[in-house]
């Protein structure tokens, strides 16, 4: 499928979606529709990890203000919600590779990813309150990622913050030098692409299955995934066999 606002590629176990709407990768309605389709494409690929990044000097400066007008806002919220519903259905880890500013709706995409690698020069934040609105996805996800005082400070202040502060708060996995961003991001992704393409998504599934459940109920669901799904893969058999034979496993992704 051709895209007007995105680039996609498969490489080294990673299905990469690149936001490509210069100069700041502002998200308009058509671009978000394309991103929904690209995420569905990525989920169907054999690669074990999905990466989202931005072309140029920004990850994304947010949703186009022109799509917040009274005649467009309901359509914008509809596609915006569907974008995150789609992200929530991706069974592979989604990694945000934040090469520059990620603000507003752009930062909400980052917050909804499973892992985050950010350039030391990246600026993050939810400035919506400063123009008289609020970020719906961030209102949902931030209190689940950090303490209430930190979440409400980000939402109510509208301040931007550097990647290093994001890491301190637990919102960024790794901060890397801007001049080595691409190489460092690839190294980070290798940690996951060298693992079983079959078991990686099942591990994400198990971690999600235990959320919002008490210990006994959560563990019961996780055990069923382990016994009924993981242990029935060829990769689980291969991984255990390779360990006993003191060799590297050869994954089949099955």
Secondary structure, 3 states (H helix, E strand, C coil): CCCCCEEEEEECCEEEEEECCCCCCCECHHHHHHHHHHHHHHHHCCCCEEEEEECCCEEECCECHHHHCCCCHHHHHHHHHHHHHHHHCCCCEEEEEECCEEECHHHHHHHHCCEEEEECCCEEECHHHHHCCCCHHHHHHHHHHCCHHHHHHHHHHCCEEEHHHHHHHCCCCEEECHHHHHHHHHHHHHHHHCCCHHHHHHHHHHHHHCCCCCHHHHHHHHHHHHHHCHHHCHHHHHHHHHHHCCCCCCCCCC
